[in-house]
Amino acid sequence: MMTTESTIISINDIRDKYFDGIELNDEESTALTNYDRFRLGRLNEVVSHPVYKEEFIKIRALANMVDFKQFLDIEQIHTISL
């Protein structure tokens, strides 16, 4: 039986690459910018501390567990779920 491993490249992988001084390609750069806009926008909308913490954890999980290509279309980011 043959199995295939699917490896995702997350936003955090892209961020690590950036901080390591490795040049990002256009898709990576766009995804990182879109994620940061999404993150800041979502967190700025929150009005209470408990909800803020919950949103922060969800957004952080997205950065770790979702393929960066999901962040290429800023209009579609709100449809991403874990």
BELDAZI-V589659 format. One record per helix or strand of 2 or more residues. SS is the DSSP state (H for helix, E for strand). FROM is the first residue (numbers start at 1). TO is the last residue. If there is no record, write none. Layout:
# BELDAZI-V589659
ss;from;to
SS;FROM;TO
SS;FROM;TO
This chain:
# BELDAZI-V589659
ss;from;to
H;11;19
H;26;45
H;49;65
H;68;71
H;74;79
